[in-house]
Structures are given as C-alpha cells and as structure tokens.
Amino acid sequence: MRIGAHVDPADPLAAAADRQADAVQFFLADPQGWQAPKPRTDAERLRGSDIDLYIHSPYVINVATSNNRIRIPSRKLLVNHAASAHDVGAKGLIVHGGHVNRGDDPSIGFDNWRKTFAYAEQQGGFPLPVLIENTAGGDNACARRFDALARLWDAVGEFGPGFCLDTCHAHAAGEDLLGIVDRVKAITGRIDLIHANGSKDGFDSGRDRHENLQAGSIDPELIVAVIRAADAPAIVETPGGSDGQATDIAYLRSRLGQQDSSR
C-alpha cells in the first residue's frame, strides 16, 4: 500500500522526498485551462523512479455535458492527457465524473461518458487506466451520489475504467464513509486509488474544501478504515504544503502500521 500526496508539478520527485512519500499526484498542465500538456524534459527520470506517479486531469474537463463547446474539447483533452501521463510512466489518470446541464435528462451524461470511451477506442484506447473520481456537489453530477454512479458504470463498465474514491467528496456528497468501500465495489468492482482528505465542511454540505486528516469534520479513523478496507494506494490532497502533507502521510502510516517505503 503506497501513500503519497498531490504536489506541485515543477519537481514531483523532490516533492516526494520532502514529504517522505512513495507516491505523488500532479497536473501536467493548467488545471483550469484547455491547453494540451507539453512534453516534460524530466520524463525519463520520472519513468525510472521508484515513486508511483498519478496524473490529475484538468478540472475544466466535463465529458458528460450536452454543451458541444465543452464536451468535444473535453474528450480531446482527456485523450491528450492520457497519452502524456503514459509518457511519464503514470499508473493512472484521474478525471472527475462531470455533470449535465440543469434540466437535462441525466441519461444524456451517462451516454456521453460511454461515447467518450468509444471515442478513445477508435484511436487505440487509453494507454493507461482512467480513474473516474466521485465528486462533492451538484444535483446534476454523474458521480456524486452512488445511485448516479451505478448508472454511470452501467454505461462505461464494459470499457474497464478505474475508480478513485475521494473521502472528502463522499462526505460532502452525503455518502457515509462507514462501509463505503463495499458499496463502491458493489458498483464498480474496484477501487484503484483513495484521495485521503479531511473536510472543512459538514456531511452532505456539497462543498469541496479539503482539510488535514486530524482536523475538520471527518473522523480520521474513518479515513484510515477506508484505506485499509480498499487496500489501495492513497494520495492526500490536503493543505499545509510539504509540512502539512508530511504530517498526514506519517499519520496514515502510523495508523496502518507501515514504514516509509520511499527510502
């Protein structure tokens, strides 16, 4: 079980060392922009590292929407990021579940997700696992509440997507963390990555504001239990920079009975 953090993309391996992390997640381009990733000069060094790498796709991607001006560029950008993530040796590309427009039939969003994977298949398929992440808010979201998640997986399951479970998002979405791993696996059959985050806000708040593990409104022991039950790598996306994240990583290791495997 590997434990790490979301870090600045400038030098992910140095950031991993600062946090005593054995996994890192980072962006390959502006998370709020539509630019395709540029080749990284350190790609060979990243591929050769013993640090596990995960790439988070830009937040602007929404392949579920009926808005062509967003959906079509989103598909292309997701494919671009998958290729670039594969080039640096990443183990997975995380993408949010997206949402439909107000008033749209939710089935449109699920079918647009299916078409996204079909679009990628026409180009040879995604070169690494695409991990769909549950989201915190929005009544029109495709992966906030698990009844919607089940419909999403009915649409895309044949393509073998992975799943990233965010503890803050689930808490904010109104999904109890107690027993959540069994509920997710009953839908997706898998959990590939945990985003181990505390929450600044209360249960079912719909607000995506991460907090350090021993602060906020989530019992940190619940987060530990989720990681243990999922038996999946964990990435903290928590505040406080290197010190704050190093403290969260050390806490998880201590509670999970692990030693730092990055050394």
Helices and strands as residue ranges (DSSP letters): E 3-6, H 12-19, E 23-26, H 43-48, E 52-56, H 68-87, E 92-96, H 106-122, E 130-133, H 146-156, G 157-159, E 162-166, H 167-173, H 180-188, E 193-195, E 198-199, E 210-211, H 220-230, E 234-236, H 241-256
